[in-house]
Amino acid sequence: MTVAVRTPSCLAWSGARVSSTASPGYATRIGPVQGCLGVLGVVFVRLGPSWWQTAVAAAVAMLLGQLAFVGHDAGHRQVFRSRWANEMLGFVCANLLTGISYGWWVDKHNRHHVHPNTEGRDPDLMVAPLSFTPGQAATQRGLRALFVRHQGHCSSPC
C-alpha cells in the first residue's frame, strides 16, 4: 500500500509506505565523496609519518561528515524509492564508513522525532554530562554543575 500524502518520516517506520522520488543530488554527492576518500587514503599512506597527515585527517573527517548526512537521509528513506536500497546505503554510510550503528541510530532518531525536545522522552536530550533544559541543569552537582555552567563555552568558539 502506498500513501499518496506526505507523511512524517517517523510514521514511515511504523509500517506505512511512503512514496517518494530520489533526489539526483545524492548521486552527485556520494560518488565524488567516495572518490575523494579513496584519494585521501592513498595520500595519507604515501605521506608516511608526517604532520601533514593531520591535514589529510581533517579533510577525511569533513568527508565522513557528509556521508553521515547521506546516511541520515537514507534513514528517512529520502535517497531511493526502495526501502531496501535506503537500508543498504544507510548501513554502508553509518556502520562501515562512519562507525555508527545504523540500527541504533534509526531507533534513537525516530524516538527523537516522535518526542522532539520533550524532557525525559527525547533521547537527544539525555546526553550526560550536558544539560539542555533548566530542569536538567538544576539537578547537577559538583564538577558536573561547574561544567554545565560553562558548557556553551566548551562547544562554541564564540
Salt bridges, closest charged atoms under 4 A:
ASP73 OD1 - HIS72 ND1 3.07
ASP107 OD2 - ARG111 NE 3.29
ASP122 OD2 - HIS112 ND1 2.90
ASP124 OD1 - LYS108 NZ 2.24
ASP124 OD2 - HIS112 ND1 3.24
